[in-house]
Structures are given as structure tokens and as C-alpha cells.
Amino acid sequence: MAAVPKFDHFKKYFNKKNQIQEIVREPTSGGIIFRRDVSGGVEILLIQDGKDRWTIPKGHIEEGETAEQTTRREIAEEAGLKDVEILGWLGKIHFRYRRVDRLVLMTTQIYLVRAKGDTNDIQKEEWMNDIKWFKFNDALDAIEYEDIGKLMLLAMKRIRQEKL
């Protein structure tokens, strides 16, 4: 009687199709964008992605760009706001997700950004479901990512302390 290898029944867990073949790092950058409403309250600009998740404008850092330059470019592209002031770095967040046979490790630098000029002249890109200004507490409720929510709280603290 031939001996059956002990671990044959585990082979199904090691199907090559499901294995991660590559780990990819993707540096991104974005901004928590705010403005003051007519009564002086803080409003935050959020975009709604194709999966109906509310988040902040952000995108990939292109070769030769700094994270701040990317933030400015992404806000212009995703929201149509070109007159913005980057007030400082708030922190970074990490995401990881699977893209077919790749594990994507995304690090996003987040900046505090003041919208200036005609802040009502926002326009969404085609891939977005929506874009709008939220009162701060409503934005905090709507945001889909806990780490971004924490940085929104930090942003509000800074806005209050520095009377921005």
C-alpha cells in the first residue's frame, strides 16, 4: 500500500490563480478641503465615488510631483477648484487592497486645504456619483473611511485653534 502524503488535502488552498504574485506600492495625496458658510460655520467638500462611498479628493502622485503638488492638481481635476490654499500636512493614512494577483499598499498624504474664490463652482468628474459641501458634522457622518474621519477631527481642531 502506497503512502498518501499527509498534506494533499491542503492543496486546494494553494491554487496558483489565487496567489498574490506582486506587491505594489502606490503613493497618493489628497486634501480635506474646507470653507466657511455665510454664518461662519465650517463646511467640508466630499466626493462620492462610483461605489457610493463619500471620501475626499485624492489621487496618485505622478513622477516629479511633490505630495502638495498632487493635492493641488487632484483638487482641480476632481472638484474644479483651482483657487485653494494648502495650510499644512495633517497626516497619512494607509490602505491595502487586492487587485487580481497584486497586493496594493497605498499610502495617502493628507493636507488641510482652504477653498478660496467661488467655492460654489464645483464640478464632478464623470466617474463620480456626486460632489458637495457638507456641514462639518454631516461630513463626519458621511465619510466612509475611519482614518480620514480622524484626520477631519484633527483638521477641525486646527481650524478652531488657529481661527482659520
The 8 nearest C-alpha neighbors of each residue, nearest first, counted from 0:
[[1, 2, 3, 4, 5, 7, 6, 8],
 [2, 0, 3, 4, 5, 7, 6, 8],
 [1, 3, 4, 0, 5, 7, 6, 8],
 [4, 2, 5, 1, 7, 6, 0, 8],
 [3, 5, 6, 7, 2, 8, 1, 9],
 [4, 6, 7, 3, 8, 2, 9, 10],
 [5, 7, 8, 9, 4, 10, 3, 11],
 [8, 6, 9, 10, 4, 5, 3, 11],
 [7, 9, 6, 10, 11, 5, 12, 4],
 [10, 8, 7, 11, 6, 12, 13, 5],
 [11, 9, 12, 13, 7, 8, 14, 6],
 [10, 12, 13, 9, 14, 8, 7, 15],
 [13, 11, 10, 9, 14, 8, 17, 15],
 [14, 12, 10, 11, 15, 18, 9, 17],
 [13, 15, 16, 17, 12, 11, 18, 10],
 [16, 14, 18, 17, 13, 19, 20, 12],
 [17, 15, 14, 18, 100, 19, 13, 99],
 [18, 16, 15, 14, 19, 100, 13, 99],
 [19, 17, 15, 16, 20, 100, 14, 13],
 [18, 20, 100, 101, 21, 102, 17, 22],
 [19, 21, 100, 101, 18, 22, 102, 17],
 [22, 20, 101, 19, 23, 102, 100, 103],
 [21, 23, 102, 101, 103, 24, 20, 104],
 [24, 22, 103, 104, 102, 21, 25, 101],
 [25, 23, 104, 105, 103, 26, 22, 106],
 [24, 26, 105, 104, 27, 23, 106, 103],
 [27, 25, 106, 105, 60, 59, 107, 24],
 [28, 26, 59, 107, 60, 58, 106, 25],
 [27, 29, 108, 107, 57, 70, 66, 58],
 [30, 28, 57, 70, 109, 56, 108, 110],
 [29, 31, 110, 109, 32, 111, 112, 70],
 [30, 32, 111, 112, 110, 55, 33, 151],
 [31, 33, 112, 44, 113, 30, 43, 114],
 [34, 32, 43, 113, 42, 114, 44, 112],
 [35, 33, 42, 114, 41, 113, 36, 43],
 [34, 36, 41, 39, 40, 42, 37, 33],
 [35, 37, 39, 40, 38, 41, 34, 42],
 [38, 36, 39, 35, 40, 41, 34, 42],
 [37, 39, 36, 40, 35, 41, 42, 34],
 [40, 38, 35, 36, 37, 41, 34, 42],
 [41, 39, 36, 35, 38, 42, 37, 134],
 [40, 42, 35, 135, 34, 134, 36, 33],
 [41, 43, 134, 135, 133, 34, 33, 132],
 [44, 42, 33, 133, 132, 32, 135, 138],
 [43, 45, 132, 32, 131, 133, 33, 42],
 [46, 44, 55, 54, 131, 130, 53, 132],
 [45, 47, 130, 54, 53, 129, 55, 48],
 [46, 48, 53, 129, 52, 128, 51, 127],
 [47, 49, 127, 51, 50, 52, 128, 46],
 [48, 50, 127, 51, 128, 126, 47, 52],
 [49, 51, 48, 52, 47, 128, 127, 53],
 [52, 50, 48, 47, 49, 53, 128, 129],
 [53, 51, 47, 48, 50, 143, 54, 142],
 [54, 52, 47, 142, 46, 143, 45, 141],
 [53, 55, 45, 46, 142, 47, 52, 143],
 [56, 54, 45, 46, 57, 31, 30, 29],
 [57, 55, 29, 74, 30, 77, 73, 46],
 [58, 29, 56, 28, 73, 55, 70, 30],
 [57, 59, 27, 28, 73, 29, 60, 56],
 [58, 60, 27, 26, 61, 28, 25, 57],
 [59, 61, 27, 69, 26, 64, 66, 28],
 [60, 62, 64, 59, 63, 69, 65, 27],
 [61, 63, 64, 60, 65, 59, 69, 26],
 [62, 64, 61, 65, 60, 68, 66, 69],
 [65, 63, 61, 62, 68, 60, 69, 66],
 [64, 66, 68, 67, 69, 63, 60, 61],
 [65, 67, 69, 68, 28, 70, 60, 64],
 [68, 66, 70, 65, 69, 71, 28, 85],
 [69, 67, 65, 71, 70, 66, 64, 72],
 [68, 70, 72, 66, 67, 71, 60, 73],
 [69, 71, 29, 67, 73, 68, 28, 72],
 [70, 72, 68, 74, 69, 73, 67, 75],
 [73, 71, 69, 75, 74, 70, 76, 68],
 [72, 74, 76, 70, 75, 71, 77, 57],
 [75, 73, 77, 71, 78, 72, 76, 56],
 [74, 76, 79, 80, 81, 72, 73, 78],
 [77, 75, 73, 74, 79, 78, 72, 124],
 [76, 78, 74, 124, 73, 75, 123, 79],
 [79, 77, 122, 121, 74, 80, 123, 75],
 [78, 80, 75, 121, 122, 76, 77, 81],
 [81, 79, 75, 78, 82, 74, 121, 83],
 [80, 82, 75, 83, 79, 74, 71, 72],
 [83, 81, 115, 80, 116, 114, 84, 117],
 [84, 82, 114, 115, 113, 81, 112, 85],
 [83, 85, 113, 112, 86, 114, 82, 115],
 [86, 84, 112, 87, 111, 113, 83, 110],
 [87, 85, 111, 112, 84, 113, 110, 88],
 [88, 86, 111, 110, 85, 89, 112, 109],
 [87, 89, 110, 90, 109, 111, 86, 108],
 [90, 88, 110, 109, 111, 87, 150, 154],
 [91, 89, 109, 88, 108, 92, 150, 110],
 [92, 90, 108, 107, 109, 106, 93, 89],
 [91, 93, 107, 106, 146, 108, 94, 90],
 [92, 94, 106, 105, 107, 95, 91, 104],
 [95, 93, 105, 104, 106, 96, 92, 107],
 [96, 94, 104, 103, 105, 93, 102, 97],
 [95, 97, 103, 102, 98, 94, 104, 105],
 [96, 98, 102, 101, 103, 99, 95, 100],
 [97, 99, 101, 100, 102, 96, 103, 19],
 [98, 100, 101, 97, 19, 17, 102, 16],
 [101, 99, 19, 20, 98, 18, 17, 21],
 [102, 100, 21, 98, 19, 22, 99, 97],
 [101, 103, 97, 22, 96, 23, 98, 21],
 [104, 102, 23, 96, 95, 24, 97, 22],
 [103, 105, 95, 24, 23, 25, 94, 102],
 [104, 106, 25, 94, 93, 26, 24, 95],
 [107, 105, 93, 26, 92, 27, 94, 25],
 [106, 108, 27, 28, 92, 91, 26, 109],
 [107, 109, 91, 28, 90, 29, 27, 106],
 [110, 108, 29, 30, 90, 89, 91, 28],
 [111, 109, 88, 30, 89, 87, 112, 31],
 [110, 112, 31, 86, 87, 30, 85, 88],
 [113, 111, 85, 32, 84, 86, 31, 30],
 [112, 114, 84, 33, 83, 32, 34, 115],
 [115, 113, 83, 34, 33, 118, 32, 82],
 [116, 114, 82, 83, 118, 113, 117, 84],
 [115, 117, 118, 82, 114, 83, 80, 81],
 [118, 116, 119, 120, 115, 82, 80, 114],
 [117, 119, 120, 116, 115, 114, 121, 80],
 [118, 120, 117, 121, 132, 116, 122, 131],
 [119, 121, 118, 117, 122, 79, 80, 78],
 [122, 120, 79, 78, 119, 80, 118, 123],
 [123, 121, 78, 79, 120, 124, 130, 77],
 [124, 122, 78, 130, 77, 127, 125, 129],
 [123, 125, 126, 127, 77, 122, 78, 76],
 [124, 126, 127, 123, 128, 77, 129, 49],
 [127, 125, 124, 49, 128, 48, 123, 129],
 [128, 126, 48, 49, 125, 129, 124, 47],
 [127, 129, 47, 49, 48, 51, 126, 130],
 [130, 128, 47, 127, 46, 123, 131, 48],
 [131, 129, 46, 45, 123, 47, 132, 122],
 [132, 130, 44, 45, 133, 46, 129, 121],
 [131, 133, 44, 43, 42, 45, 134, 130],
 [134, 132, 138, 42, 43, 137, 135, 44],
 [133, 135, 42, 137, 136, 138, 41, 43],
 [134, 136, 138, 42, 137, 41, 43, 133],
 [137, 135, 139, 138, 134, 140, 133, 141],
 [138, 136, 140, 134, 139, 135, 133, 141],
 [139, 137, 141, 135, 133, 140, 136, 142],
 [138, 140, 136, 137, 141, 142, 148, 135],
 [139, 141, 137, 138, 142, 136, 143, 148],
 [142, 140, 138, 139, 137, 53, 143, 54],
 [143, 141, 53, 139, 54, 144, 140, 138],
 [144, 142, 53, 52, 141, 54, 145, 148],
 [143, 145, 147, 146, 142, 148, 54, 53],
 [144, 146, 148, 147, 149, 143, 142, 150],
 [147, 145, 149, 148, 144, 92, 150, 93],
 [148, 146, 150, 149, 144, 145, 151, 92],
 [147, 149, 145, 151, 146, 150, 139, 144],
 [150, 148, 146, 152, 151, 147, 145, 153],
 [149, 151, 153, 147, 152, 148, 154, 146],
 [152, 150, 154, 148, 153, 149, 147, 155],
 [153, 151, 155, 149, 150, 154, 156, 148],
 [152, 154, 150, 156, 151, 155, 157, 149],
 [155, 153, 151, 157, 152, 156, 150, 158],
 [156, 154, 158, 152, 157, 153, 159, 151],
 [157, 155, 153, 159, 154, 158, 160, 152],
 [156, 158, 160, 154, 155, 159, 161, 153],
 [159, 157, 163, 155, 161, 156, 162, 160],
 [160, 158, 162, 156, 157, 161, 155, 163],
 [161, 159, 157, 162, 158, 156, 163, 155],
 [160, 162, 163, 158, 159, 157, 156, 155],
 [163, 161, 159, 158, 160, 157, 156, 155],
 [162, 158, 161, 159, 157, 160, 113, 35]]
